[in-house]
Amino acid sequence: MARLQGGFVETLRNHLLATLAAAPWSRIVSLRHARITNLIGTEMQRAGASAQFLIQGSVALVMLIVQAALAFSLAPAFAAVAIFALTVGGLAVIGASGRTRDLGGDVVRQNQAMMGSAATFLGGLKTAAAQNAQQSFVAEFAAIQSALKDRQLVYARRSSRSRSVFALASSVAGAAVVFGGVAYGMSAPVLIALILIFVRMAGPAQQVQMMTQNFFFSLPSFEAVRQMEAELTVQDGPAPLASPPPPGPVELCDVSYLHPGGGGVKHASLAISPGEFIGIGGPSGAGKTTLIDLLIGLLTPQSGEMRIGGTLVDAAMLRGWRDGIAYVPQDGFLFHDTVRRNLLWHDDRVDDARIAAAIRLAGAEDLIAKLPDGLDTVIGERGAMLSGGERQRIGLARALIRLPRLLILDEAANAIDAEGEAALLDRLRSLDPRPTILMISHRAESIARCDRTIIVDRGTVTAA
């Protein structure tokens, strides 16, 4: 049973992660991280428990049916009375399943709230400590814990009450059969056999009752996983194989993408030649990130088309296109591991010479030299042991290790001092061969180092 339950949870968890990985960015971006982590962790175990309860309850039900059939063969009338009583009890349990299921749904929501509160606490702990505001997080977490405990206690009380009522009803039914058998002159051997069968039926009957309640209490966890998969799934069938795009310029032809909550780009047309270094400027919220997301294929144009090398981009080419992209965001993605593992998270087969070249281009040699264990130094959760500029240099080095066809710098050096950023951009400009580089920046002196500039303002894309 443990192996079966473990296999079910493993399959369910892997399928959810695969669905999440294949989902369009437009659907992923609106998801709350606490919901995902809660489903992957806590709710997966509860979903596995629901499968276990279903199997155990089904086995107990089969045993109960077999024993009831045996009792019916010995004394049909008396067995029918006992079976009727058990059926009434079973219907009462099923009738209460809606309330039990609602309690299970409340637990799912409280678990998600607790996960979100913990994530917020960890993410804002430094700010809270600096302002002596930790107690607000603690109070919020305690309130969620209290609500979760209340839901679990309600379920425990209902389960206990249901077991007591079910046991009492079974005892009354058994006693009625015994007294009825004696009153109607049933032979002693048949009566004793019937009593033994009813005693044996009590265990499976109680188990069916318990497993039914537990199943409906855990079922919302499984439903929450399936609901997430339904929200993320776009189409059935395997994803197309990656098809490398042909060489040539990247073109957007009258492309529009407007977000439901406002913002985006409209009627954008531009061509980017291989090896160009292009700066992208404009006010915050003007549509710069949307433009980048369209160019790297995270968003699909609502109108217009994208071409690479003169060829219209389809799903297969899009996968091949992203194989050649390196994206460096403002808040770099680093995890609790060594510098080396952070640099090579996408491909651990890269040789040391390539690593050293990327570190040199990113201007991170001095950083690596001063770390106690060099590349094998653990840098903490989200790179907490490093400064903002150091984290950005590590993120840039990781991108350069990919030897990308297209390098995206989305405010990727804003934590580096102006002099250091200028030296970094000069090194990137001197690369030969040079990837196509798109850089979003609010620093005028940084934009000035680009070959040309694109301005995005209120969704309109124009050349500077």
C-alpha positions in Angstrom: 0.0 0.0 0.0 2.8 2.4 0.9 4.5 1.7 -2.5 1.2 2.3 -4.3 0.5 5.5 -2.5 4.1 6.7 -3.0 3.9 6.0 -6.7 0.6 7.8 -7.0 2.0 10.9 -5.3 5.1 10.8 -7.4 3.2 10.5 -10.7 0.8 13.3 -9.6 3.6 15.6 -8.5 5.7 15.0 -11.7 2.6 15.6 -13.9 1.9 18.9 -12.2 5.5 20.1 -12.6 5.5 19.0 -16.2 2.3 20.9 -16.8 3.6 24.0 -15.1 6.8 23.8 -17.2 4.9 23.6 -20.4 2.3 26.2 -19.6 2.3 29.6 -21.4 3.9 32.4 -19.6 0.7 34.5 -19.7 -0.9 31.9 -17.4 2.1 31.3 -15.1 2.7 35.0 -14.4 -0.6 35.4 -12.6 -0.2 32.4 -10.3 0.6 32.9 -6.7 3.8 31.1 -5.7 2.3 30.0 -2.4 -0.5 28.2 -4.2 2.0 26.2 -6.3 4.3 25.3 -3.4 1.4 24.3 -1.2 0.1 22.0 -3.9 3.5 20.4 -4.6 4.1 19.8 -0.9 1.2 19.6 1.6 -1.7 18.9 -0.8 0.1 16.2 -2.7 0.4 14.2 0.5 -3.2 14.7 1.3 -4.2 13.7 -2.3 -2.1 10.6 -1.8 -4.0 9.9 1.4 -7.3 10.3 -0.4 -6.2 7.5 -2.8 -5.2 5.3 0.1 -8.5 5.9 1.9 -10.4 5.0 -1.3 -8.5 1.7 -1.8 -8.8 0.7 1.9 -12.5 1.6 2.0 -13.1 -0.4 -1.2 -11.4 -3.5 0.2 -13.4 -3.2 3.4 -16.6 -2.8 1.4 -15.9 -6.0 -0.6 -15.3 -7.9 2.7 -18.5 -6.5 4.1 -20.5 -7.6 1.0 -19.1 -11.1 1.2 -19.9 -11.4 4.9 -23.4 -10.0 4.3 -24.0 -12.5 1.5 -23.0 -15.4 3.9 -25.3 -14.1 6.6 -28.1 -13.8 4.0 -27.6 -17.4 3.0 -28.1 -18.5 6.7 -31.0 -16.3 7.7 -32.3 -14.1 4.9 -34.9 -12.2 7.0 -32.6 -11.4 9.9 -29.6 -10.6 7.7 -31.8 -8.2 5.7 -32.6 -6.3 8.9 -28.9 -5.9 9.8 -28.0 -5.0 6.2 -30.8 -2.4 6.1 -29.4 -0.9 9.3 -25.9 -0.7 7.9 -27.2 0.7 4.7 -29.0 3.5 6.5 -25.8 4.3 8.4 -23.9 4.3 5.2 -26.3 6.7 3.6 -26.1 9.0 6.6 -22.3 9.1 6.2 -22.6 9.8 2.5 -25.2 12.5 3.2 -22.7 14.2 5.5 -19.9 14.0 2.9 -20.7 17.4 1.5 -20.0 19.1 4.8 -16.9 17.0 5.3 -15.7 17.9 1.8 -16.3 21.6 2.6 -14.1 21.3 5.7 -11.4 19.7 3.6 -11.6 22.6 1.2 -11.2 25.0 4.1 -8.0 23.2 5.1 -6.6 23.5 1.6 -7.2 27.3 1.6 -5.7 27.7 5.1 -2.7 25.6 4.1 -2.2 27.9 1.1 -2.6 31.0 3.3 0.0 29.6 5.8 2.5 28.9 2.9 2.0 32.5 1.6 2.4 34.0 5.0 5.6 32.1 5.6 7.0 33.1 2.2 6.2 36.7 2.8 7.8 36.6 6.2 11.0 35.1 4.8 11.1 37.5 1.8 10.5 40.6 4.0 12.4 39.5 7.1 15.3 41.9 6.6 13.0 44.9 6.1 10.9 43.8 9.0 13.9 43.4 11.3 15.2 46.8 10.2 11.9 48.4 11.2 11.2 46.2 14.3 8.0 44.9 12.6 8.5 41.2 12.9 5.5 40.8 15.2 3.1 41.7 12.4 4.2 38.7 10.5 4.1 36.5 13.6 0.6 37.6 14.4 -0.7 37.0 10.8 0.9 33.5 10.8 -0.6 32.7 14.3 -4.1 33.7 13.1 -3.9 31.4 10.1 -2.6 28.6 12.3 -5.5 29.1 14.6 -8.1 29.0 11.8 -6.5 25.8 10.4 -6.5 24.2 13.8 -10.2 25.1 14.3 -11.1 23.4 11.0 -9.2 20.3 11.9 -10.8 20.2 15.3 -14.3 20.5 13.8 -13.5 17.5 11.5 -12.1 15.5 14.4 -15.3 16.1 16.5 -17.6 15.2 13.6 -15.6 12.0 12.9 -15.7 11.0 16.6 -19.4 11.6 16.8 -20.1 9.7 13.6 -18.1 6.7 14.8 -20.0 6.7 18.0 -23.3 6.8 16.3 -22.3 4.2 13.8 -21.0 1.9 16.5 -24.2 2.3 18.5 -26.4 1.6 15.5 -24.4 -1.5 14.7 -24.8 -2.7 18.3 -28.5 -2.1 18.3 -28.9 -3.9 15.0 -26.9 -6.9 16.3 -28.9 -7.1 19.5 -32.1 -6.9 17.6 -31.0 -9.9 15.4 -30.0 -11.9 18.5 -33.3 -11.2 20.4 -35.3 -11.8 17.2 -33.5 -15.1 16.6 -34.3 -16.3 20.1 -37.9 -15.1 19.9 -38.5 -16.9 16.6 -36.9 -20.1 17.7 -33.8 -20.0 15.4 -31.6 -23.0 16.0 -28.6 -22.4 18.2 -25.9 -23.4 15.6 -27.4 -21.0 13.0 -27.8 -18.2 15.6 -24.2 -18.6 16.8 -22.9 -18.6 13.2 -25.0 -15.5 12.5 -23.7 -13.7 15.6 -20.1 -14.5 14.6 -20.7 -13.2 11.1 -22.2 -10.0 12.4 -19.3 -9.5 14.8 -16.9 -10.0 11.9 -18.9 -7.5 9.9 -18.6 -4.7 12.5 -14.9 -4.2 11.7 -15.2 -3.7 7.9 -18.4 -1.6 8.4 -16.6 0.7 10.8 -13.6 0.9 8.4 -15.9 1.8 5.5 -17.4 4.5 7.5 -14.0 5.9 8.6 -12.4 5.6 5.1 -15.4 7.4 3.5 -15.1 10.3 5.8 -11.4 10.5 5.5 -11.7 10.3 1.7 -14.1 13.2 1.4 -12.0 15.2 3.8 -8.8 14.7 1.7 -10.5 14.8 -1.7 -10.3 18.7 -2.1 -6.5 18.4 -2.2 -6.7 16.1 -5.3 -9.3 18.4 -6.8 -7.1 21.5 -6.2 -4.2 19.8 -8.1 -6.5 18.9 -11.0 -7.9 22.4 -11.1 -4.4 23.9 -11.3 -3.5 21.5 -14.2 -6.8 22.5 -16.0 -5.9 26.2 -15.6 -2.4 25.6 -17.1 -3.2 23.2 -19.8 -3.6 24.7 -23.3 -3.6 21.6 -25.6 -3.3 17.9 -25.4 -0.5 15.9 -27.0 3.3 16.2 -26.8 5.1 19.5 -27.4 6.7 19.9 -30.8 10.4 19.1 -31.2 12.6 22.2 -31.2 13.5 23.4 -34.6 16.5 25.8 -34.8 15.5 29.1 -36.5 17.3 30.2 -39.6 20.0 32.9 -39.5 18.9 36.4 -40.1 17.1 39.3 -38.5 14.3 39.1 -35.9 11.2 41.0 -37.0 8.0 42.0 -35.4 5.3 42.9 -37.9 2.4 45.0 -36.6 2.4 43.0 -33.3 0.0 43.8 -30.5 -0.3 42.3 -27.0 -2.5 43.9 -24.4 -2.7 42.6 -20.8 -6.2 42.1 -19.3 -5.3 44.5 -16.5 -3.9 47.1 -18.8 -0.6 47.8 -20.4 1.3 46.0 -23.2 2.3 47.0 -26.7 0.3 47.9 -29.8 1.1 47.7 -33.5 4.8 47.3 -32.9 7.0 46.8 -36.0 10.8 46.5 -35.8 13.7 44.5 -37.2 16.8 43.5 -35.2 19.9 42.4 -37.1 22.2 39.7 -35.8 24.9 41.1 -33.5 23.2 44.4 -32.9 23.4 46.0 -29.4 20.1 47.8 -28.9 19.0 49.8 -25.9 15.4 49.9 -24.9 14.2 52.9 -22.9 11.0 54.5 -21.7 9.1 55.1 -18.5 8.2 52.4 -16.1 5.0 50.4 -17.1 5.3 51.6 -20.7 5.5 48.1 -22.2 9.3 47.4 -22.3 9.1 44.0 -20.6 6.1 43.0 -22.7 8.1 43.8 -25.8 11.0 41.6 -24.5 8.5 38.8 -23.6 7.2 38.9 -27.2 10.7 38.8 -28.7 11.8 35.8 -26.7 8.4 34.0 -27.2 7.1 34.0 -23.7 4.0 35.8 -25.0 2.2 35.0 -28.2 1.1 38.1 -30.3 -2.6 38.7 -30.2 -2.3 40.2 -33.6 0.6 40.6 -36.1 3.4 38.1 -36.6 7.0 37.4 -35.6 9.6 36.3 -38.2 13.2 35.0 -37.8 15.4 35.0 -40.9 12.2 35.8 -42.9 10.4 32.7 -41.7 7.2 32.9 -39.7 7.8 31.6 -36.2 5.7 28.5 -35.2 5.7 26.5 -32.0 8.6 24.2 -33.0 10.8 27.2 -34.1 9.9 29.0 -30.9 11.4 26.2 -28.8 14.5 26.2 -30.9 14.7 30.0 -30.6 14.6 29.9 -26.8 17.4 27.3 -26.8 19.7 30.2 -28.0 18.5 32.9 -25.6 20.1 34.0 -22.3 17.9 36.2 -20.1 19.3 38.2 -17.2 16.6 39.9 -15.1 17.1 42.7 -12.6 16.6 40.4 -9.6 18.8 37.5 -10.6 17.7 34.0 -9.9 20.2 32.5 -7.5 19.7 29.6 -5.1 21.2 28.2 -1.9 24.2 26.4 -3.4 27.8 27.0 -4.6 28.7 29.7 -7.1 29.7 26.8 -9.5 26.2 25.2 -9.2 24.5 28.5 -9.7 26.6 29.1 -12.9 26.0 25.7 -14.3 22.4 25.0 -13.3 21.3 24.6 -16.9 24.3 22.5 -18.0 26.9 21.0 -15.7 29.1 19.7 -18.7 30.7 23.2 -19.3 34.5 23.1 -19.0 36.5 25.4 -16.7 37.9 27.5 -19.5 34.4 28.6 -20.6 33.4 29.3 -17.0 36.6 31.5 -16.5 35.9 33.4 -19.7 32.3 34.2 -18.7 33.4 35.3 -15.2 36.0 37.6 -16.8 33.4 39.1 -19.1 31.1 39.7 -16.2 33.8 41.4 -14.2 33.5 38.8 -11.4 37.1 37.7 -11.1 37.8 39.8 -8.0 34.5 38.5 -6.4 35.5 34.9 -7.0 39.0 35.5 -5.7 37.9 36.9 -2.4 35.4 34.1 -1.6 36.7 31.6 0.9 36.2 28.6 -1.3 36.2 30.3 -4.7 33.6 28.8 -7.1 32.7 26.2 -4.4 31.5 28.8 -1.9 27.9 28.5 -0.8 26.3 31.9 -1.4 23.1 31.5 0.7 19.4 31.6 -0.2 18.9 33.8 -3.3 22.6 34.8 -3.0 22.1 36.4 0.4 25.8 36.3 1.1 26.5 38.6 -1.9 25.8 42.2 -2.6 23.2 43.3 -5.2 25.9 44.1 -7.8 27.8 40.8 -7.1 24.6 38.8 -7.6 24.0 40.6 -10.9 27.6 39.8 -12.1 27.0 36.1 -11.2 23.7 36.1 -13.1 25.4 37.7 -16.2 28.2 35.2 -16.1 25.7 32.4 -16.1 24.0 33.9 -19.1 27.3 34.3 -21.0 28.2 30.6 -20.3 25.3 29.7 -22.6 27.0 31.3 -25.6 23.6 32.8 -26.6 22.4 34.0 -29.9 20.3 36.6 -28.1 21.3 38.1 -24.8 18.6 40.0 -22.9 19.6 42.4 -20.1 16.5 43.6 -18.2 17.9 46.2 -15.8 20.6 43.5 -15.3 23.3 45.9 -14.1 21.4 48.6 -12.2 23.0 47.5 -8.9 26.5 47.9 -10.3 28.1 51.3 -10.1 28.1 53.5 -13.2 31.8 53.0 -13.8 31.6 49.3 -13.4 28.6 49.0 -15.7 30.4 51.1 -18.4 33.4 48.7 -18.3 31.0 45.7 -18.5 29.1 47.1 -21.5 32.4 47.9 -23.3 33.5 44.3 -22.8 30.2 43.0 -24.2 30.4 45.4 -27.2 33.9 44.0 -28.0 32.8 40.4 -28.2 33.6 38.7 -31.5 31.4 37.1 -32.6 28.9 39.2 -30.7 25.4 38.0 -29.8 22.4 40.2 -30.5 22.0 42.2 -27.2 18.8 43.9 -26.0 19.3 46.0 -22.9 16.5 47.7 -20.9 18.0 50.5 -18.8 17.0 53.8 -17.2 20.6 55.1 -17.3 21.1 57.4 -20.2 24.8 56.9 -20.2 24.3 53.1 -20.6 21.8 53.5 -23.4 24.3 55.8 -25.2 26.7 52.9 -25.5 24.3 50.9 -27.6 24.3 50.8 -31.4 20.8 52.3 -31.5 17.9 52.9 -29.2 14.2 51.9 -29.1 11.7 53.9 -27.0 8.6 52.3 -25.6 6.0 54.7 -24.3 2.3 53.8 -23.5 2.6 50.7 -25.6 4.0 52.5 -28.7 7.4 51.3 -30.0 9.5 53.9 -31.9 13.1 54.4 -32.8 14.9 57.1 -30.9 
